[in-house]
């Protein structure tokens, strides 16, 4: 009779046998962490490699967990704007890990436009533009230098 761990290997997959998809494997790994009901959950890129809909599903589930009292810290790269707005707080880091912005995601655009003088092009993902600004790829409308 197979043990639980060998059953999980065949259900999820091994090096020799593909098993489930990468997105499903990512959700299983997050689920395994959630089973322990930690007071703090740190996830490094839980949405990388997933399509926007799957990413939104994972972030929605994490938001539900946060609303139940779990503290969640995660690194996310290139979220769509609706996903970016799901966070309570965002920390945008610049060169050398320096803090560029810390606050609510909905106030980030206001901060970068009203206080720093940047513009956000229409029909562009504001989360992507924020990263471009931080990387020095977007000139400031008030100070092009």
DSSP file (Angstrom, degrees, kcal/mol; ACC not computed):
  #  RESIDUE AA STRUCTURE BP1 BP2  ACC     N-H-->O    O-->H-N    N-H-->O    O-->H-N    TCO  KAPPA ALPHA  PHI   PSI    X-CA   Y-CA   Z-CA
    1    1 A X              0   0    0      0, 0.0     2,-0.2     0, 0.0     0, 0.0   0.000 360.0 360.0 360.0 138.4    0.0    0.0    0.0
    2    2 A X        -     0   0    0      1,-0.1     2,-0.1     4,-0.1     0, 0.0  -0.462 360.0-126.8 -76.3 143.4    1.3    3.5   -0.9
    3    3 A X     >  -     0   0    0     -2,-0.2     4,-2.3     1,-0.1     5,-0.2  -0.363  29.4-102.8 -80.2 168.8    2.1    6.0    1.8
    4    4 A X  H  > S+     0   0    0      1,-0.2     4,-2.5     2,-0.2     5,-0.2   0.909 121.5  51.2 -59.2 -42.5    0.7    9.4    1.8
    5    5 A X  H  > S+     0   0    0      1,-0.2     4,-1.8     2,-0.2    -1,-0.2   0.896 110.8  46.8 -67.2 -38.4    3.9   10.9    0.6
    6    6 A X  H  > S+     0   0    0      2,-0.2     4,-1.6     1,-0.2    -1,-0.2   0.863 111.5  52.7 -71.2 -31.9    4.3    8.5   -2.3
    7    7 A X  H  X S+     0   0    0     -4,-2.3     4,-2.0     1,-0.2    -2,-0.2   0.920 108.4  50.5 -64.0 -42.8    0.6    9.1   -3.2
    8    8 A X  H  X>S+     0   0    0     -4,-2.5     4,-3.1     1,-0.2     5,-0.5   0.875 106.2  56.1 -63.4 -36.8    1.2   12.9   -3.3
    9    9 A X  H  X5S+     0   0    0     -4,-1.8     4,-2.2     1,-0.2    -1,-0.2   0.912 111.5  42.4 -61.6 -42.1    4.2   12.3   -5.6
   10   10 A X  H  <5S+     0   0    0     -4,-1.6    -1,-0.2     2,-0.2    -2,-0.2   0.800 117.6  46.8 -77.4 -27.4    2.1   10.5   -8.1
   11   11 A X  H  <5S+     0   0    0     -4,-2.0     9,-0.2    -5,-0.1    -2,-0.2   0.911 125.4  28.6 -77.0 -43.7   -0.8   13.0   -7.8
   12   12 A X  H  <5S-     0   0    0     -4,-3.1     8,-1.5     1,-0.2    -3,-0.2   0.849 116.2-112.7 -86.7 -37.4    1.3   16.2   -8.0
   13   13 A X     << -     0   0    0     -4,-2.2     2,-0.2    -5,-0.5     5,-0.2  -0.427  22.4-134.2 123.4 161.3    4.1   14.8  -10.1
   14   14 A X        -     0   0    0      3,-3.0    -4,-0.0    -2,-0.2    -5,-0.0  -0.733  42.6 -85.6-135.2-175.8    7.8   13.9  -10.0
   15   15 A X  S    S+     0   0    0     -2,-0.2     3,-0.1     1,-0.2    -1,-0.0   0.884 130.7  41.7 -62.4 -38.2   10.8   14.5  -12.1
   16   16 A X  S    S+     0   0    0      1,-0.2     2,-0.5     2,-0.0    -1,-0.2   0.787 119.3  44.0 -80.6 -29.0   10.0   11.4  -14.0
   17   17 A X  S    S-     0   0    0      1,-0.1    -3,-3.0    -8,-0.1    -1,-0.2  -0.975  71.2-145.9-126.5 125.6    6.2   11.9  -14.3
   18   18 A X        +     0   0    0     -2,-0.5     2,-0.3    -5,-0.2    -1,-0.1   0.910  33.0 168.6 -58.6 -51.3    4.7   15.3  -15.1
   19   19 A X        +     0   0    0     -6,-0.1    -6,-0.3    -9,-0.0    -7,-0.2  -0.541  50.3   5.0  73.8-134.9    1.5   15.1  -13.0
   20   20 A X  S    S-     0   0    0     -8,-1.5    -8,-0.0    -2,-0.3    -9,-0.0  -0.248  87.6 -87.1 -82.2 170.2   -0.4   18.3  -12.6
   21   21 A X     >  -     0   0    0      1,-0.1     4,-2.5    -2,-0.0     5,-0.2  -0.196  37.8-106.7 -72.1 167.1    0.2   21.6  -14.3
   22   22 A X  H  > S+     0   0    0      1,-0.2     4,-2.2     2,-0.2     5,-0.1   0.888 120.8  51.1 -61.5 -40.7    2.6   24.3  -13.0
   23   23 A X  H  > S+     0   0    0      2,-0.2     4,-2.1     1,-0.2    -1,-0.2   0.908 111.3  47.1 -64.4 -41.9   -0.4   26.5  -11.9
   24   24 A X  H  > S+     0   0    0      2,-0.2     4,-2.4     1,-0.2    -2,-0.2   0.902 111.0  52.0 -65.4 -40.2   -2.0   23.6  -10.1
   25   25 A X  H  X S+     0   0    0     -4,-2.5     4,-2.4     1,-0.2    -2,-0.2   0.895 108.1  52.0 -62.2 -40.1    1.3   22.7   -8.4
   26   26 A X  H  X S+     0   0    0     -4,-2.2     4,-2.2     1,-0.2    -1,-0.2   0.914 110.1  48.2 -62.9 -43.4    1.7   26.4   -7.3
   27   27 A X  H  X S+     0   0    0     -4,-2.1     4,-2.5     2,-0.2    -2,-0.2   0.882 110.4  51.9 -66.0 -37.6   -1.8   26.3   -5.8
   28   28 A X  H  X S+     0   0    0     -4,-2.4     4,-2.5     2,-0.2    -2,-0.2   0.925 109.4  50.0 -63.0 -44.0   -1.1   23.0   -4.0
   29   29 A X  H  X S+     0   0    0     -4,-2.4     4,-1.5     2,-0.2    -2,-0.2   0.903 112.1  46.9 -62.6 -41.2    2.1   24.5   -2.5
   30   30 A X  H  X S+     0   0    0     -4,-2.2     4,-2.2     1,-0.2    -1,-0.2   0.920 111.5  52.2 -64.8 -42.6    0.2   27.5   -1.3
   31   31 A X  H  X S+     0   0    0     -4,-2.5     4,-1.7     1,-0.2    -2,-0.2   0.882 105.3  54.9 -60.1 -39.9   -2.5   25.2    0.1
   32   32 A X  H  X S+     0   0    0     -4,-2.5     4,-0.6     1,-0.2    -1,-0.2   0.875 109.8  46.9 -62.6 -36.9    0.1   23.2    2.0
   33   33 A X  H ><>S+     0   0    0     -4,-1.5     3,-0.7     1,-0.2     5,-0.5   0.886 110.6  52.5 -69.7 -38.7    1.4   26.3    3.7
   34   34 A X  H ><5S+     0   0    0     -4,-2.2     3,-2.1     1,-0.2    -2,-0.2   0.780  93.8  71.1 -70.2 -27.1   -2.2   27.5    4.5
   35   35 A X  H 3<5S+     0   0    0     -4,-1.7    -1,-0.2     1,-0.3    -2,-0.2   0.841  93.7  56.4 -58.5 -33.5   -3.0   24.2    6.2
   36   36 A X  T <<5S-     0   0    0     -3,-0.7    -1,-0.3    -4,-0.6    -2,-0.2   0.562 102.7-137.7 -75.2  -7.5   -0.7   25.1    9.1
   37   37 A X  T < 5 -     0   0    0     -3,-2.1    -3,-0.1    -4,-0.2    -2,-0.1   0.942  28.1-165.0  48.8  58.1   -2.7   28.3    9.6
   38   38 A X      < -     0   0    0     -5,-0.5     3,-0.1     1,-0.1    -1,-0.1  -0.346  26.2-135.6 -70.5 154.5    0.4   30.5   10.1
   39   39 A X  S    S+     0   0    0      1,-0.2    32,-2.2    31,-0.1     2,-0.4   0.736  97.7  33.9 -79.1 -21.7    0.0   33.9   11.6
   40   40 A X  E    S-a   71   0A   0     30,-0.2     2,-0.5     2,-0.0    -1,-0.2  -0.995  70.4-170.8-134.5 127.5    2.4   35.2    9.0
   41   41 A X  E     -a   72   0A   0     30,-2.9    32,-2.7    -2,-0.4     2,-0.5  -0.976   2.4-167.8-120.7 120.9    2.6   33.8    5.4
   42   42 A X  E     -a   73   0A   0     -2,-0.5     2,-0.5    30,-0.2    32,-0.2  -0.943   7.5-175.8-109.6 123.6    5.5   34.9    3.1
   43   43 A X  E     -a   74   0A   0     30,-2.6    32,-1.9    -2,-0.5     2,-0.8  -0.978  16.1-150.4-123.6 126.0    5.1   34.0   -0.5
   44   44 A X  E    S-a   75   0A   0     -2,-0.5    32,-0.1     1,-0.2    30,-0.1  -0.844  78.7 -29.8 -98.1 105.9    7.8   34.7   -3.1
   45   45 A X  S >  S+     0   0    0     30,-1.3     3,-1.1    -2,-0.8    -1,-0.2   0.932  70.5 174.6  54.9  57.6    6.1   35.2   -6.5
   46   46 A X  T 3  S+     0   0    0     29,-0.4    -1,-0.1    -3,-0.2   -16,-0.1   0.662  78.7  45.4 -66.9 -13.0    3.0   33.0   -6.0
   47   47 A X  T >  S+     0   0    0      3,-0.1     3,-2.0     2,-0.0    -1,-0.2   0.430  79.1 126.0-109.3  -0.4    1.6   34.2   -9.3
   48   48 A X  T <  S+     0   0    0     -3,-1.1     3,-0.1     1,-0.3    30,-0.0  -0.351  79.2  16.1 -64.1 137.2    4.7   33.9  -11.6
   49   49 A X  T 3  S+     0   0    0      1,-0.3     2,-0.3    -2,-0.0    -1,-0.3   0.423 103.2 113.7  82.9  -0.9    4.1   31.8  -14.7
   50   50 A X  S <  S-     0   0    0     -3,-2.0    -1,-0.3     1,-0.1    -3,-0.1  -0.704  70.6-109.9-101.6 154.3    0.3   32.0  -14.3
   51   51 A X     >  -     0   0    0     -2,-0.3     4,-2.5    -3,-0.1     5,-0.2  -0.330  39.6-100.0 -73.3 166.4   -2.1   33.7  -16.6
   52   52 A X  H  > S+     0   0    0      1,-0.2     4,-2.3     2,-0.2     5,-0.1   0.837 121.4  51.6 -59.6 -37.1   -3.9   36.9  -15.3
   53   53 A X  H  > S+     0   0    0      2,-0.2     4,-2.0     1,-0.2    -1,-0.2   0.928 111.9  45.1 -68.6 -44.8   -7.1   35.0  -14.4
   54   54 A X  H  > S+     0   0    0      2,-0.2     4,-2.2     1,-0.2    -2,-0.2   0.890 112.6  52.7 -64.8 -39.0   -5.3   32.4  -12.3
   55   55 A X  H  X S+     0   0    0     -4,-2.5     4,-2.7     1,-0.2     5,-0.2   0.927 108.9  49.4 -60.8 -45.3   -3.2   35.1  -10.7
   56   56 A X  H  X S+     0   0    0     -4,-2.3     4,-2.4     1,-0.2    -1,-0.2   0.876 108.9  53.5 -62.6 -37.9   -6.3   37.0   -9.7
   57   57 A X  H  X S+     0   0    0     -4,-2.0     4,-2.1     2,-0.2    -1,-0.2   0.926 110.9  45.7 -62.5 -44.9   -7.8   33.8   -8.3
   58   58 A X  H  X S+     0   0    0     -4,-2.2     4,-2.4     1,-0.2    -2,-0.2   0.933 113.9  48.1 -64.8 -45.7   -4.8   33.2   -6.1
   59   59 A X  H  X S+     0   0    0     -4,-2.7     4,-2.3     1,-0.2    -1,-0.2   0.866 110.1  52.9 -64.9 -35.0   -4.6   36.9   -4.9
   60   60 A X  H  X S+     0   0    0     -4,-2.4     4,-2.0     2,-0.2    -1,-0.2   0.911 109.8  48.0 -64.3 -42.6   -8.4   36.8   -4.2
   61   61 A X  H  X S+     0   0    0     -4,-2.1     4,-2.0     2,-0.2    -2,-0.2   0.897 111.9  49.9 -64.7 -39.8   -7.9   33.7   -2.0
   62   62 A X  H  X S+     0   0    0     -4,-2.4     4,-2.5     2,-0.2    -2,-0.2   0.883 108.4  53.0 -66.2 -37.5   -5.0   35.3   -0.2
   63   63 A X  H  X S+     0   0    0     -4,-2.3     4,-2.3     2,-0.2    -2,-0.2   0.894 107.2  52.3 -63.4 -39.2   -7.1   38.5    0.4
   64   64 A X  H  X S+     0   0    0     -4,-2.0     4,-0.8     2,-0.2    -2,-0.2   0.912 110.0  48.4 -61.6 -42.0   -9.8   36.3    1.9
   65   65 A X  H ><>S+     0   0    0     -4,-2.0     5,-1.9     1,-0.2     3,-0.7   0.900 110.1  51.5 -65.1 -40.6   -7.1   34.8    4.2
   66   66 A X  H ><5S+     0   0    0     -4,-2.5     3,-1.7     1,-0.2    -1,-0.2   0.884 105.3  55.9 -63.2 -38.1   -5.9   38.3    5.1
   67   67 A X  H 3<5S+     0   0    0     -4,-2.3    -1,-0.2     1,-0.3    -2,-0.2   0.710 102.0  58.0 -67.2 -19.2   -9.4   39.3    6.0
   68   68 A X  T <<5S-     0   0    0     -4,-0.8    -1,-0.3    -3,-0.7    -2,-0.2   0.425 132.4 -90.7 -88.6   0.2   -9.5   36.4    8.4
   69   69 A X  T < 5S+     0   0    0     -3,-1.7     2,-0.4     1,-0.3    -3,-0.2   0.429  81.3 135.9 110.3  -0.8   -6.5   37.8   10.3
   70   70 A X      < -     0   0    0     -5,-1.9     2,-0.5    -8,-0.1    -1,-0.3  -0.649  50.6-134.1 -81.8 134.7   -3.6   36.2    8.5
   71   71 A X  E     -a   40   0A   0    -32,-2.2   -30,-2.9    -2,-0.4     2,-0.5  -0.781  26.6-169.5 -86.6 126.5   -0.7   38.5    7.8
   72   72 A X  E     -a   41   0A   0     -2,-0.5     2,-0.5   -32,-0.2   -30,-0.2  -0.973  13.3-177.4-125.4 126.8    0.5   37.9    4.2
   73   73 A X  E     +a   42   0A   0    -32,-2.7   -30,-2.6    -2,-0.5     2,-0.3  -0.987  17.4 168.0-119.1 128.7    3.7   39.3    2.6
   74   74 A X  E     -a   43   0A   0     -2,-0.5     2,-0.5   -32,-0.2   -30,-0.2  -0.991  33.7-134.6-143.7 150.7    4.3   38.5   -1.0
   75   75 A X  E     -a   44   0A   0    -32,-1.9   -30,-1.3    -2,-0.3     2,-0.4  -0.912  29.4-176.9-100.8 127.3    6.5   39.6   -3.9
   76   76 A X        -     0   0    0     -2,-0.5     2,-0.5   -31,-0.1     3,-0.2  -0.990  11.5-157.9-128.5 133.3    4.6   40.1   -7.1
   77   77 A X  S    S-     0   0    0     -2,-0.4    -2,-0.0     1,-0.2   -30,-0.0  -0.938  70.9  -9.6-111.3 134.3    6.0   40.9  -10.5
   78   78 A X  S    S-     0   0    0     -2,-0.5    -1,-0.2     1,-0.1     2,-0.2   0.899  76.9-178.0  51.5  56.9    3.9   42.6  -13.2
   79   79 A X        -     0   0    0     -3,-0.2    48,-0.1     1,-0.1    -1,-0.1  -0.510  32.5-108.8 -77.3 152.6    0.4   42.3  -11.7
   80   80 A X    >>  -     0   0    0     -2,-0.2     4,-2.3   -28,-0.1     3,-0.7  -0.462  38.8-104.9 -71.5 160.0   -2.5   43.6  -13.7
   81   81 A X  H 3> S+     0   0    0      1,-0.3     4,-2.2     2,-0.2     5,-0.2   0.859 119.7  55.0 -61.5 -38.8   -3.9   46.8  -12.2
   82   82 A X  H 34 S+     0   0    0      1,-0.2     4,-0.4     2,-0.2    -1,-0.3   0.867 111.0  47.0 -63.1 -34.0   -6.9   45.2  -10.6
   83   83 A X  H X4 S+     0   0    0     -3,-0.7     3,-1.2     2,-0.2     4,-0.4   0.896 108.4  55.2 -71.2 -40.8   -4.6   42.7   -8.9
   84   84 A X  H >< S+     0   0    0     -4,-2.3     3,-1.2     1,-0.3    -2,-0.2   0.886 105.0  54.0 -56.4 -41.1   -2.3   45.6   -7.8
   85   85 A X  T 3< S+     0   0    0     -4,-2.2    -1,-0.3     1,-0.2    -2,-0.2   0.610  91.7  74.8 -72.7 -11.9   -5.3   47.3   -6.2
   86   86 A X  T <  S+     0   0    0     -3,-1.2    -1,-0.2    -4,-0.4    -2,-0.2   0.695  78.5  92.9 -72.9 -18.4   -6.2   44.2   -4.1
   87   87 A X    <   -     0   0    0     -3,-1.2    18,-0.5    -4,-0.4     3,-0.1  -0.469  67.4-148.3 -79.0 147.3   -3.3   44.8   -1.8
   88   88 A X  S    S+     0   0    0      1,-0.3     2,-0.3    -2,-0.1    -1,-0.1   0.898  86.2   9.2 -75.3 -43.4   -3.7   46.8    1.5
   89   89 A X        -     0   0    0     15,-0.2     2,-0.4    16,-0.1    -1,-0.3  -0.986  67.1-161.5-137.5 144.5   -0.1   48.1    1.3
   90   90 A X  E     -B  103   0B   0     13,-2.9    13,-1.9    -2,-0.3     2,-0.5  -0.973   6.3-155.6-126.7 146.5    2.6   48.1   -1.3
   91   91 A X  E     -B  102   0B   0     -2,-0.4     2,-0.6    11,-0.2    11,-0.2  -0.976  10.2-163.9-119.3 114.4    6.3   48.6   -1.0
   92   92 A X  E     -B  101   0B   0      9,-2.9     8,-3.0    -2,-0.5     9,-1.5  -0.889  10.6-158.5-102.4 122.6    7.9   49.8   -4.2
   93   93 A X  E     -B   99   0B   0     -2,-0.6     6,-0.2     6,-0.2     2,-0.1  -0.808   6.5-166.1-106.5 141.7   11.7   49.4   -4.1
   94   94 A X    >   -     0   0    0      4,-3.4     3,-1.8    -2,-0.4     4,-0.3  -0.225  50.1 -31.2-104.1-162.7   14.3   51.3   -6.2
   95   95 A X  G >  S+     0   0    0     39,-0.3     3,-1.0     1,-0.3    -1,-0.3  -0.238 130.9  14.5 -55.3 136.0   17.9   50.8   -6.9
   96   96 A X  G 3  S-     0   0    0      1,-0.2    -1,-0.3    -3,-0.1    -2,-0.0   0.637 129.0 -72.7  72.8  14.1   19.8   49.2   -3.9
   97   97 A X  G <  S+     0   0    0     -3,-1.8    -1,-0.2     1,-0.2     2,-0.2   0.686  84.8 159.5  75.5  17.5   16.6   48.2   -2.2
   98   98 A X    <   -     0   0    0     -3,-1.0    -4,-3.4    -4,-0.3     2,-0.4  -0.522  47.0-109.1 -76.6 140.0   15.7   51.8   -1.3
   99   99 A X  E     +B   93   0B   0     -6,-0.2    -6,-0.2    -2,-0.2     3,-0.1  -0.541  40.3 169.1 -71.0 123.8   12.1   52.5   -0.5
  100  100 A X  E    S+     0   0B   0     -8,-3.0     2,-0.3     1,-0.4    -7,-0.2   0.745  70.6   2.9-100.1 -37.9   10.5   54.6   -3.2
  101  101 A X  E     +B   92   0B   0     -9,-1.5    -9,-2.9     2,-0.0    -1,-0.4  -0.983  54.6 178.2-153.0 138.2    6.9   54.3   -2.1
  102  102 A X  E     +B   91   0B   0     -2,-0.3     2,-0.3   -11,-0.2   -11,-0.2  -0.941  47.2  69.1-140.1 118.2    5.1   52.7    0.9
  103  103 A X  E    S-B   90   0B   0    -13,-1.9   -13,-2.9    -2,-0.4     2,-0.1  -0.988  84.8 -23.5 166.5-165.3    1.4   53.0    1.1
  104  104 A X    >>  -     0   0    0     -2,-0.3     4,-0.7   -15,-0.2     3,-0.6  -0.442  51.4-130.9 -71.9 144.5   -1.9   52.0   -0.3
  105  105 A X  H >> S+     0   0    0    -18,-0.5     3,-0.8     1,-0.2     4,-0.7   0.857 106.7  58.6 -64.5 -33.1   -1.8   51.0   -4.0
  106  106 A X  H 34 S+     0   0    0      1,-0.2     4,-0.5   -21,-0.2    -1,-0.2   0.796 107.2  47.5 -68.2 -25.8   -4.7   53.3   -4.8
  107  107 A X  H <> S+     0   0    0     -3,-0.6     4,-2.5     1,-0.2    -1,-0.2   0.553  91.1  84.0 -88.6  -8.7   -2.8   56.3   -3.5
  108  108 A X  H <X S+     0   0    0     -3,-0.8     4,-2.5    -4,-0.7     5,-0.2   0.926  90.5  47.2 -62.3 -45.7    0.4   55.4   -5.4
  109  109 A X  H  X S+     0   0    0     -4,-0.7     4,-2.2     1,-0.2     5,-0.3   0.907 111.6  51.5 -63.5 -40.6   -0.7   57.1   -8.7
  110  110 A X  H  >>S+     0   0    0     -4,-0.5     4,-2.5     2,-0.2     5,-0.8   0.923 110.7  49.1 -60.3 -44.8   -1.8   60.2   -6.8
  111  111 A X  I  X>S+     0   0    0     -4,-2.5     5,-1.1     1,-0.2     4,-1.1   0.927 113.8  44.7 -61.0 -46.7    1.6   60.4   -5.1
  112  112 A X  I  <5S+     0   0    0     -4,-2.5     6,-2.9     3,-0.2    -1,-0.2   0.793 122.8  36.4 -72.9 -27.4    3.6   59.9   -8.3
  113  113 A X  I  X5S+     0   0    0     -4,-2.2     4,-1.0     4,-0.2    -2,-0.2   0.936 125.2  32.9 -88.1 -55.3    1.4   62.4  -10.3
  114  114 A X  I  <5S+     0   0    0     -4,-2.5    -3,-0.2    -5,-0.3    -2,-0.1   0.897 131.6  28.2 -71.7 -42.2    0.5   65.2   -7.8
  115  115 A X  I  <<S+     0   0    0     -4,-1.1    -3,-0.2    -5,-0.8    -1,-0.2   0.790 132.8  29.5 -94.8 -29.4    3.7   65.2   -5.7
  116  116 A X  T  4<S-     0   0    0     -5,-1.1    26,-0.2     2,-0.1    -3,-0.2   0.603  98.3-124.4-108.4 -14.1    6.4   64.0   -8.1
  117  117 A X     <  +     0   0    0     -4,-1.0    24,-1.1     1,-0.2    25,-0.7   0.683  55.6 145.1  84.2  18.9    5.0   65.3  -11.4
  118  118 A X        -     0   0    0     -6,-2.9     2,-0.4    22,-0.2    -1,-0.2  -0.532  37.5-141.5 -86.5 157.7    4.8   62.1  -13.4
  119  119 A X        -     0   0    0     20,-0.4     2,-0.6    -2,-0.2    -6,-0.0  -0.915   4.0-142.0-117.2 147.2    2.1   61.3  -16.0
  120  120 A X        -     0   0    0     -2,-0.4     6,-0.1   -11,-0.0     4,-0.0  -0.940  24.0-128.0-109.0 117.1    0.5   57.9  -16.6
  121  121 A X    >   -     0   0    0     -2,-0.6     3,-0.9     1,-0.1     8,-0.1  -0.286  28.9-104.2 -62.8 145.9   -0.2   57.2  -20.3
  122  122 A X  T 3  S+     0   0    0      1,-0.2    -1,-0.1     3,-0.0     3,-0.1  -0.334 102.5  22.3 -63.9 151.6   -3.8   56.2  -21.2
  123  123 A X  T 3  S+     0   0    0      1,-0.2     2,-0.3    -2,-0.0    -1,-0.2   0.738  99.0 114.1  62.7  26.3   -4.3   52.5  -22.0
  124  124 A X  S <  S-     0   0    0     -3,-0.9     2,-0.6    -4,-0.0    -1,-0.2  -0.932  77.6-104.4-122.5 150.0   -1.2   51.4  -20.1
  125  125 A X    >>  -     0   0    0     -2,-0.3     4,-2.1     1,-0.2     3,-0.7  -0.631  25.7-149.4 -72.6 114.7   -1.1   49.3  -16.9
  126  126 A X  H 3> S+     0   0    0     -2,-0.6     4,-2.5     1,-0.3    -1,-0.2   0.827  96.3  59.2 -57.2 -31.7   -0.3   51.8  -14.1
  127  127 A X  H 3> S+     0   0    0      2,-0.2     4,-1.5     1,-0.2    -1,-0.3   0.900 107.5  46.5 -63.5 -38.9    1.5   49.1  -12.1
  128  128 A X  H <> S+     0   0    0     -3,-0.7     4,-2.1     2,-0.2    -2,-0.2   0.899 110.8  52.1 -67.7 -40.4    3.9   48.7  -15.1
  129  129 A X  H  X S+     0   0    0     -4,-2.1     4,-2.8     1,-0.2    -2,-0.2   0.891 105.2  55.9 -64.2 -39.4    4.3   52.5  -15.4
  130  130 A X  H  X S+     0   0    0     -4,-2.5     4,-2.4     1,-0.2    -1,-0.2   0.920 108.6  47.4 -57.4 -43.5    5.2   52.7  -11.7
  131  131 A X  H  X S+     0   0    0     -4,-1.5     4,-2.0     1,-0.2    -1,-0.2   0.890 111.1  51.4 -66.1 -37.9    8.0   50.2  -12.3
  132  132 A X  H  <>S+     0   0    0     -4,-2.1     5,-2.8     2,-0.2     6,-0.7   0.897 110.0  49.8 -64.1 -40.7    9.2   52.1  -15.4
  133  133 A X  H ><5S+     0   0    0     -4,-2.8     3,-1.5     4,-0.2    -2,-0.2   0.945 111.2  48.1 -62.0 -48.2    9.3   55.3  -13.3
  134  134 A X  H 3<5S+     0   0    0     -4,-2.4   -39,-0.3     1,-0.3    -1,-0.2   0.856 109.9  52.8 -62.5 -34.9   11.3   53.7  -10.5
  135  135 A X  T 3<5S-     0   0    0     -4,-2.0    -1,-0.3    -5,-0.2    -2,-0.2   0.505 117.4-114.0 -78.9  -3.4   13.7   52.2  -13.1
  136  136 A X  T < 5S+     0   0    0     -3,-1.5    -3,-0.2    -4,-0.4    -2,-0.1   0.706  82.9 121.6  79.9  20.2   14.2   55.7  -14.6
  137  137 A X      < +     0   0    0     -5,-2.8     2,-0.5    -6,-0.2    -4,-0.2   0.577  61.8  62.5 -91.2 -11.6   12.6   54.9  -17.9
  138  138 A X  S    S-     0   0    0     -6,-0.7    -2,-0.1    -5,-0.2     2,-0.1  -0.964  80.6-134.3-119.0 122.4    9.9   57.5  -17.8
  139  139 A X        -     0   0    0     -2,-0.5     2,-0.4     1,-0.1   -20,-0.4  -0.428  26.0-110.5 -72.6 149.6   10.9   61.2  -17.7
  140  140 A X        -     0   0    0      3,-0.7   -22,-0.2     1,-0.1     3,-0.1  -0.657  17.5-140.1 -79.2 131.3    9.1   63.5  -15.2
  141  141 A X  S    S+     0   0    0    -24,-1.1     3,-0.3    -2,-0.4   -23,-0.2   0.851 103.5  41.7 -61.0 -35.4    6.8   65.9  -16.9
  142  142 A X  S    S+     0   0    0    -25,-0.7    -1,-0.2     1,-0.3     2,-0.2   0.723 131.5  22.6 -85.6 -22.4    7.8   68.7  -14.5
  143  143 A X        -     0   0    0    -26,-0.2    -3,-0.7    -3,-0.1    -1,-0.3  -0.674  65.1-174.8-145.1  84.6   11.5   67.9  -14.5
  144  144 A X              0   0    0     -3,-0.3    -3,-0.1     1,-0.3    -1,-0.1   0.635 360.0 360.0 -60.8 -14.1   12.6   65.9  -17.7
  145  145 A X              0   0    0     -6,-0.1    -1,-0.3    -5,-0.0    -6,-0.0   0.488 360.0 360.0 -73.3 360.0   16.1   65.5  -16.3
